[in-house]
Amino acid sequence: MSPIQILEPLIFIALTIIAIGFVFKRGKIISKTIRLGRDEELKGPKSARWKNVFLLALGQQKMFRKPGVAILHLIVYAGFIIINIEIIEIILDGILGQHRLFAPLLGTVYPVLINSFEALALLVLLACIVFLIRRNLKSITRLQSADLNGWPRKDATIILGAEIILMSLFLIMNACDTLLQERGHLSYSEHPTGNFWISSLLHPLLSNWSTHSLVIAERASWWLHILGIYAFLNYLPYSKHLHIILAFPNAYYARLEPSGKMENMPAIQQEVIYAMQPELAPTDSNTSPPRFGARDVMDLSWKNLLDAYSCTECGRCSSACPANQTGKMLSPRKIMMDTRDRLEEVGQSIAKHGTWHDDSRALLHDYISVEEINACTTCNACVQECPVSINPLDIILQLRRNLVMEESNTPAEWATLFGNVENNFAPWKFNPEEREKWIESTK
């Protein structure tokens, strides 16, 4: 065995350990950051939750409201996951210094599997090209919105470009491999697989290459393919494509109660009772009531923070939002992106200092403006449209509750409405005793 044959598996093992180690490190940081949120009790049967997982996360049910795009997305999602089953063989080959370890074990089934993987690889490659054209050349409003300017737009392009490269490397690797089998070169001919359907189409382009050049191309494609996948796995936790993983827990923990329902605050209710009946108040209690609503990410629930990390930035929420469509500042997608940005800022500070140090910034005002919050009509369109069960409305309502209850920051029209409700038990300025007088005018 040559020194290269000994050294190659050792290098591969070291790179695998490093790649997996960084993925787990980042995963722990994200998990710890999500747990900064307050506790939230989610109600509803497990059967309904698992149904959400299978229909929304796995089956992508909401995506199929637009079948064309949904089919392309399903090809990219399912194809990329299924194709990467081959990573198991690649990793074992790399660790053991073997070549196509599963070929003799699976016999005639092996070429069938690789052929199906190649067909999917071609479909993924073509779908990614279509998505790149849609994002960069076609005028699709939700994909050209200003809230995607900068990194979010580059992020999508990077991921699509990476998938095209990975699928191309997979096909080039197989094309070189099968040509080397035909030439009876060393280990390539030990377990002949025959030509594969898609990669064999590249043979005319490679047939004039020398055997040495084919070996270099095959090895380079093999290494770049697996290292590209390792890089993708480490890039994923920093990208909007983290939803590939988080869509499943987010669908499971989706709220099953009616959307838009504001939860009462038991501690505040208790304070009101004590104010009206002081004799009921405990004499030894020094606890202060919690903050009204939310001002920063720590005031939101862990489910809100999971929502923020699960956002796909697809913009379906904003394209369905009536406030957004009438030119107002509100964009539910931006609400989720801003929440995630602030959450990342807080998480990085905690990771650096070991604990949270107040930076005199907050989600409300510094990231999300009053104008955005007040533009929401609470119609639930954003919640209804989200393909992975994200609830921007809940974050908006909690920020609005803080504005109203702690800052008394409301439009003048709202203040009038609040006063009427408090004094007249209705939004209108009518005496409660005269509320039914309008009936007489209809007789």
N, C-alpha and C positions, 0 to 999 in steps of 0.2 A: 504494500500500500504506500503510495507516494505521500510526501509531506503535505501536499495540498489536500489530498483526500482525508488526511487526519485533521488538518487545521480547519477545513471548511465547516464540518459539523460543530466544532467548538465555537467558531465565530457565530454560527447560526444560533446556537443555544444561548450564547451571551446576549445577542440582539433580541431574541425572543423574551428572555427574562427582563431585560431593560424595558422593552415595549409594554409588556403586561404590567410591570411594576408601575410605570407612569400612568397607565390607564386606571389602575386601582387607586393610586394616590389622588388623582383628579376626581374619581368617583366618590372617595371618602370626603373630599372637600365639598362637593356638591350636596352630598347627603347631609353633612353637618350644617351647611348653609340653609337648606330647606327646613331643617329642624329649628332654625331661629324663629320660625313663625309660631304663633300661639296655638295651643291645642284646639282641635275642632272635632266634634263628634259627628260622624257621618252616619245617617240613618238609611235603612232600606235593606232588603234581603240580599244575601250573597248570590242567589240565582240571578237576580236582575243585574248585579254587578258583573258577573261572568258573561252574561248576555251582551253587555256593553263591550266587554273585551273582544269577544268573537265578532260582533257586528261592526263596531266602530273602529277598533284598533287593528284587528286582523283582517276583517272583511271590508274595511274602508267604506262602509255603507253611505255616509254622507257625501263622499267624493262622487258617487255615481249619480248625483243630481246633474252632473255634467259628464255624460258617459265617455266622450272622447278623451278628455283630459284624465279621467279616472282610469281608463284602460292603460294609458301610457304610464301613469303613476304606479299602477299595480305591476306593470311589467318591470319597471325600474326597481321597485321595492322587493317584489317576490323574486325576480331574476337575480338581483344582486345577492340576496340572502341564500338562495338555493345554489347558485354558482359557487359561493364561498364555502359550501360543504367540502369542496375539493381542498380547502385550506388544511383540513385534517390530514389528507395524504401529503400535502406539501410540507407541513410541519414535521410529520413523522419521517418523511424522506430526508429533510434537513437535519434532524436530530440523529438519525441512524445512518446517514450517508448512503441512502438507497435511492433508487430511481423507479418511480411508479410502483410503489410498494403493493398497492391493492390490485394491480393488473393480474398477477397469477392467482390471487385469492378469489377474485370475482369472475375470472374466466370470460365467457362471452358477454356477461352482463356489463363488464367494464366499458367496452366501446359504446354500448348503448347509453350509459350514464354520461360519458364525456361528450357524445354527440348531442344529447339533450342540453348539457351545460353550454355547449358552443352555440346552439340555437338560441338559448336564452341570452347569452353574451351578445350576440348580434342584435337581438331585439332591444336589450338594454342600451347598447351603443347608439342605435338609431333613435330610441326614445329620448336619450340625453341630448342628442343633436337637435331634435325637435324642440325640446324644452329650452335650449340655449337660444334658438331662433325666436321662440315666443317671448323670452325674457328681454332680449336685446334688440330685436328687429321689428317685432310687431307692437302696435300701440294698444296694449292691454292696460287699462287704467290702473287696476290694483297692483300691477307689476311695475308701473312707472311712477308710482306715488313718491312724493318727496320724503316720506318717512323711511324709505329704503335707500336713500342716498348714502354714499360712503361704504362702510364695511358690510352692511347687510346685503347690498347688491353684489359686492365682490365675493362674499361668502357663498352665495348660491352658484356663482360662476365657477369658483374654485372646486366645489363639490362635483358639479356636472362635468367639468374638465377632467377631474381626477377619475371619475367613473369611466369616462371614455378611454382614458389612458390605460386603466387597469384591464378593461375588457379587451383592448387592442393587444396588450402584452400577453394576455391569456391565449389569444388566437395565434399570435406570432410564435409563442413558446411551443404550442402544439404542432404548428406547421413545420418548424425546424426539427422537432422531435421525430415526426413521422418520416421526414426526408432522411434523417440520419438512420432510422430503422431500415429504410429501403437500401441504404448504402452499407448496412451491416456493421455500423461503427460501434465498437466496444459495448458498454452497458445499455445503449439504446436498443440494441438488437436482441438483448436477453429475453425480454418479454414483449414480443411484437403485438401491437394493438390493431394494425391496419390503419388506413387513412381515416380521418374524421371529416365529416361532411363540409363544415364551414371552413376550417383552417386549411383544408386541401385546396381551396380556391386560391390560396396564397402561394401554392407550389410553383406556378409559372414565374413568379417574381423572385423566387429563391433558388430555383433549380440550378442556375449557373454559378451559385456561390460555391466556394471550396468547402470541403468537409470541416476544415479548421474554422472557417468563418461561421458556418452553421452552428458549430459547438459553442463558439463565443456568443452568437446571437441567442441560442437557446438558454445558455447559462445566464446571460445578462437579463433576458426576459423573465426567467424564473426568479432571480434575485430581486429585480425591480418590482415584479408582481407581488411577492410576499412582503417586501419592505414597504411597498406602496400601501398594502392593506394594513400593516402595522402603523404607518403614518396616518392613515385614514382613521383608525381606531383612536389614536391619540388626538387627532384634530376634532373628532366628533364631539367630545364634551365641551369644546369651546365654540361650537357651531350651533346654528338653529337646527341642524340635522340630529341633534340629541333627541329629537322627538321620535326617531327610529326606535329608541329604547324606551323613553318615558311615556310614549303614547299608551303603552299597555297598563302601567300602574295608574296613569291619569284617567283612563277609561274606567278602570275598576273602581276608583275612588270618586268618580263623578257624582255630583249631587243628584239624588233621585227625587227630591222635593220640587215643587213648582219653581221655575226660574224667576228671579226677581223678588222673591219673598225676603223681606228684611227680618233678621232674627232679633228678637227682643234681647235686652241686656239684663239678665237676672240681677246682677249686682246693683245696677242703676235703679231697677224697679224696687229693690229692697231699700235703697236710700230714700226713695220717694215715700215709701211706706213709713219709714222711721221719721221722716219730716212731718208727716201727717199724724202719726201716732208715736210721739217721742218715748212713751212708756215702753214700747216694744224694743227700742234700741238697746243693744248690749252695752254695758257700762265699761267693759274692759277691752273694747275693740279699738285698735289704733290703725286699722287698715283703711286706706283711702280707696274710693271707687276707681275702677279702671278708666283708661282714656276712652272718650267717646269716639267711636269709629277708628280710623287709622290715619296716622300722619306719615309714618315711615314703614319700611318693609317689616320691621320687627312687630308692628301692630297687626299685620295681616296674619291669616292662618297659614299653617304649613301647606294646606291644599292650594291656597292662592299662590304660594311660592312655587309649588310643584307645577301649577298652571303656567307660570312665567317661564320656567325652564322647558316646558313642553311645547311652547309656541312654535309653530311651523313658519310663521311670517308669510303665510299664503295670501292674506289680505281678504279672505272671504267675509270675515266679520266686518271690515271697513266698507267693503262694496255693498253690504246689505244694510249698513247703518244709515238711517234717514238723515241724521244730523250731518254726517260726513258727506252724503250725497247732495245736500243743500248748501255746501260750501262752508260749514262751520268747522272749527278747529279740531273737533273730536275725531280721533281715529282709534277704534278699539285695539287695532294691531299695535299702534304706538303705545297705548296704555300698557300692554303686555311687554313690549320691548323695553320701555322705560323702567318698568318694575324689575325686569331681569338685569338691566344695566345697574340699577341702584343696588340690587341684591348682590351682584358681583363685586361692586365697590365695597360694600359692607363685609362680604366674605373675605376679600383680599386683605382688608384692614385687620380683621380678626386673626387671619392666618399669619400676618406679619407681627402683630403685637401680642397675640395670645388671648386677647380680650377686646371688647368693643370700646373704642375711644370716640367720643362724640366729635364729629367733624363739622358741626354747625350746618349740616345739610340735611335734607329730608326728601322723601319721594314727592310729597305734596309741595308745590311751589317751585322747588329746584329742578324737578324732572317733569312733573305734570302740573299744568297751570289750572287756575280757577276757571278760566274760560272753557277749557276742555271738559272739566268735570260738570259744569253747569249746562253744557250743551246736550247732555245725555237725556233722552226721552224715556229711558227704562223700558223700551219696547221688547227687549230680549232677542232682537234679530241677530245680534252678534253671537249670543249663546247658541241659538238655534243652528246657525250656519257653521260653527266651528267643527271641523272633521275629527278633532281629538278631544272633544268635551271640555274645552277651556271656557271659563266664565269671567270675561272682562267686566261684566256688569257688577259682580259682587265687589270687585276692587273699587270701581267707580262709586258705588253706594257707600262703602266704608269711608272713602276719602271725603265724599260729600257730607256724610254725617259728622265728620270732624270739623269741616268748614262751618257747618251750621251751628253745632252744639258747643264748640270750643272757641271759635273765632267770631261767631255771629256774623259770618260772612255770607250774605245772601243777596240776590238781586232784590230791588225794592218791591217788585211784583210778588215775589215769594214771601217777603215779610208781611205784606198785606194779607196774603192767603193764610199764613200761619196765625196771624192775629184773629182772623175771622174764624178759623177752626177752634182756636182757644176760647173765644168769647161766644161764638154763635153755633159751634158744633157743626159747621159746614163751611165750605170755601167761600160762600157768598155772604155779603153783609146784610143778612136778613135776621130779624128777631126770630129765635127758635119757635116762639109761640105763634108766629104768623107764617110758619113754613108751608102749611098746607092751604093757604088762602088762594093759591093759584088754581086750585081745583074748582073753586067757585066760578072762576072766569071761563071755565070750559063747559059749564052747564048750559 
